[in-house]
Structures are given as structure tokens and as C-alpha cells.
Amino acid sequence: RTAHGDRYRHEMTREQHVELAEVLHSVRGMVLLSGYDSPLYRELYADWQISSCAAIAEMSAIRTEFLWVSPNAGRSSAHRPMLLPGTLTYGLCE
């Protein structure tokens, strides 16, 4: 959702977000989920690491993009150096 209301062609309902979270939590591999911050995401992914960075959105507006990192990804020693609080070094916001 944007500051201007529902601008996406296909909005997910709360139930669909919950269903997606259940699927993503069941993945045995590493999962990265990007999006905008919301109380619902903070609730559904409370056990995941979270990072953020500034990004340019519609009409050149600066927005804060968030990346939720599954516990499996955070446990991987190969990825641990990239998971610095408050930063993204995955190249998504560079």
C-alpha cells in the first residue's frame, strides 16, 4: 500500500499475508522478504532479522524499504557478515 491508498493491482488480504507467512516459515532454506514496514509484518516475522534502507519509490518519493531475513539465513556463517543491523549489503538498495 502507498501513502495514496491502494495503488497495487492486486492487494493481499490479512488472511493471505498470514498464509504466506506460514509457508515462508516452513521453508527449510534461506528466505528474504522485501517490502515496506507494517505492524502486520512485524508481528508475522517477529523472529526474523530485519534491515532497512532508503529507496526511491513512485514519483521520486523517498521510502524506507525493509528486508526480513529468515532465521535459517541468519544462521548461515557464509551470510552472517552481511547481516549488520540497520544496513543492507545484499545489493538490494545500492
C-alpha positions as CSV (number, residue, x, y, z in Angstrom):
1,R,0.0,0.0,0.0
2,T,1.1,3.5,-0.6
3,A,0.5,6.8,1.0
4,H,-2.0,7.5,-1.7
5,G,-4.1,4.4,-0.9
6,D,-4.4,1.1,-2.6
7,R,-2.3,1.5,-5.8
8,Y,-1.3,-2.0,-6.5
9,R,-3.3,-4.0,-8.9
10,H,-3.5,-7.0,-6.6
11,E,-3.6,-6.3,-2.8
12,M,-3.3,-9.2,-0.4
13,T,-5.7,-9.6,2.4
14,R,-4.6,-10.1,6.0
15,E,-5.5,-13.8,5.7
16,Q,-3.3,-14.1,2.5
17,H,-0.4,-12.4,4.4
18,V,-0.8,-14.9,7.3
19,E,-1.0,-17.8,4.8
20,L,2.2,-16.6,3.1
21,A,4.0,-16.2,6.4
22,E,3.1,-19.8,7.3
23,V,4.6,-21.0,4.1
24,L,7.7,-18.9,4.4
25,H,8.2,-20.0,8.0
26,S,8.1,-23.6,6.8
27,V,10.8,-23.2,4.2
28,R,13.9,-25.2,5.3
29,G,16.2,-23.0,3.2
30,M,17.0,-19.3,3.4
31,V,14.3,-16.7,2.8
32,L,14.5,-13.0,2.1
33,L,11.3,-10.9,2.1
34,S,11.3,-7.3,1.0
35,G,8.7,-4.7,1.4
36,Y,7.5,-1.8,3.5
37,D,7.3,-1.8,7.3
38,S,4.0,-2.6,8.8
39,P,2.6,-3.8,12.2
40,L,1.4,-7.0,10.5
41,Y,4.9,-7.8,9.1
42,R,6.5,-7.0,12.4
43,E,4.0,-9.5,14.0
44,L,4.3,-12.2,11.4
45,Y,8.1,-12.1,11.1
46,A,9.0,-11.1,14.7
47,D,11.6,-13.9,14.9
48,W,13.3,-12.8,11.6
49,Q,16.2,-10.3,11.3
50,I,15.2,-7.0,9.8
51,S,17.2,-4.4,8.0
52,S,16.2,-1.2,6.2
53,C,17.5,1.3,3.7
54,A,16.3,4.4,1.8
55,A,14.9,3.8,-1.7
56,I,13.2,5.9,-4.4
57,A,9.6,4.9,-4.9
58,E,6.8,6.3,-7.1
59,M,7.0,9.9,-8.2
60,S,10.6,10.1,-6.8
61,A,9.4,9.8,-3.2
62,I,12.0,8.5,-0.8
63,R,10.7,5.5,1.1
64,T,12.2,3.1,3.5
65,E,12.5,-0.4,2.2
66,F,12.7,-3.3,4.6
67,L,14.3,-6.7,4.3
68,W,13.2,-9.6,6.6
69,V,15.8,-12.4,6.8
70,S,14.7,-15.8,7.9
71,P,16.4,-17.5,10.9
72,N,17.9,-20.1,8.6
73,A,19.6,-17.3,6.6
74,G,20.8,-15.6,9.7
75,R,22.4,-18.8,11.0
76,S,24.4,-19.3,7.9
77,S,28.0,-18.4,8.6
78,A,28.5,-17.5,4.9
79,H,25.9,-14.8,5.2
80,R,26.4,-13.5,8.7
81,P,28.9,-10.8,7.8
82,M,26.2,-9.2,5.5
83,L,23.6,-9.1,8.3
84,L,24.5,-5.9,10.0
85,P,21.7,-4.2,12.0
86,G,20.2,-1.3,10.1
87,T,22.1,-1.9,6.9
88,L,21.7,-3.9,3.7
89,T,24.7,-5.2,1.9
90,Y,22.8,-7.7,-0.2
91,G,23.0,-5.1,-3.0
92,L,19.2,-4.5,-3.0
93,C,19.4,-0.8,-2.1
94,E,22.8,0.1,-3.5
